[in-house]
Amino acid sequence: MSDRLTSAGCGVEVCLTSESVEDKSSVPHCPHGPTLLFERYIRGAPSGEKFYACSACRDRKECSFYLKYGEKMSEARQEAWADITRASQPLYTHKEFCKRLAEFQALPMSKRRFCEACSLLLLPGEWGEHKQHHVLQTVTSDQLTRPTHLLHPRENKKTNAQYLFSEKTVKFFLSQIQQLGYDRVLCVGVPRLHETIQSRRAAGTSQLDSLLLDIDHRHAQFYSEEHFCHYNMFNHHFFDGDSARDACLQFLHRNHGDGIVMVTDPPFGGLVEVLCHCMKKLYELWRKGLPDTCSQTELPTLWIFPYFMEHRIVDGLPSFKMLDFKVEYENHPLYQEGPKSKKRGSPVRIFTNIPTDRVVLPQEEGYRFCGLCRRYVATENRHCQKCNCCTSKDGRTYVHCDLCQKCVKPAWLHCEVCERCEPKGHVCSQRSHLVGCYICGDPRHKRRDCPQRFSEERYSGTKRMSGKRKRNMEGNNETSGPVKQQKCSSKKRKVKRKQKQSNRRQQQL
């Protein structure tokens, strides 16, 4: 969900300061753990509606949990959701999975089978239950140490679509981690990097250790409790409770908290504000193992995310900087080298709180060190003397606009009407309703920071008219005014009708 306005003049934002994040015991739960509190606002409405919804799924078809703020859930609904939660749990606990793995490894190669339909390692007594499924007849020891080659990646983009690092990207991360002197890696949603570290450690070629935190419980059957925790990065929830949390604490506090780096690759459609908040929760866990004299407040982190989300990440974590390295994925046709890839390369970058001059990008791929910026940059990223930095972000060489006093994309032109650079053929002021404050219209702040948000006028019940609607009505004659009002009220009715339909479906559960 996003806090941006839609074309219908409504939007949704998450309320991170509420008990939905601070006190997990006081909020309702769905199969993905504690829900988050959201607020839906409509243009012209005196106040927004708050409700609880799933933290992990952006599609109600995947997780339809919905509860109005302040509303008490009936016993029938509680029982229904308890049944849904139980049905969504893994077939076995993590301890049972570990016991099954030991039995599976003791089997001869001819009796090691894997059900691709159920994503499950099969013991001989279970073969009959999977006769109608597609079963892999032989599982080698090497495949057991590389489960991402056995498991089919999930593809639902609105829940937890899985894109796996390419071999080149994995080698880059491993070389940088070792070069920076770290001996442990907290892998949050990075299974390909984790399995590579563990396979090398098992082979005795590396002493680097890692712990995987991931919402995909299928990995539990391949790793011990010391190397995998079933975890939701959008609400900081450990599905296995205190035992998993303690395992994570022990990993973070090893060597008094020194020598550890976190690598995270969250879903690109997730709310950055929520990710930043939960990342700070992991930082708090790590700080508990540090001496009082230590001045470090943040765990060294490498966050993989698209370059166009830079401003949101920096707003939440000001110490983070973006690197020019283009992260590639093995199972994404646009984010890798090949005939279907983007002309300017992958748009995915690395954001880090590690000093940028310490992260050495591969020079054989065209990266070079900029002495003025004190960081490695891509070959197309040239230093601008007027901006005093290397400004390119999307794989093209940016050009400086003297009127905007900043570098912009080369295909953009300065528009005198909009008073800024815009793409060719754009509609002037098309984005005006998305810029600035939604409540008071001030372009210097957003809705969440508006001083009028919780004022008496805001919640007095009087109808507030948006700036755009006022201009439309003032610019038309008396006969056209009512027509405009009818169109706006029609949109409101449609939104309310859809909301009522959603509430009815929830009450039927």
Protein Blocks (a to p, Z undefined) as FASTA:
>chain_A
ZZbdcfkopacdddfkbmklmmmmlpccdfkbpadddddddehiabdcdddddfkbmbfk
lomcdcdehiacdfklmmmmmmmmmmmpcfbdfklmmmmmmmmmmpcfklgccdfklopa
cdfklmmmmmmpccdfbdcfklmmmmmlmpccdfbfklmpccdddfklmmmmmmmmmmno
pabdcdehiaklmmmmmmmmmnopacbdcddddfblklmmmpcfklcccddfklopafkl
mmlmmmmmmmmmgghhpaiacdddddfkbcfklmmmmmmmmmmmmmmmpcfklmbfbdcd
dddddfklmmmmmmmmmmbccdfbdcddfklmklcccjkbcfkbpfbdcddfbdfklpcc
dfknopacdfklopacdfklccdfklopafbfnopacdddfklopacdfkbccdfklopa
cdehiaehklmmmgcjfklopakbcfklpmklmgmklmnopacddfklmmmmmmpcfklm
mmmmmmmmmmmmmmmmmmmmmmmmmmmZZ
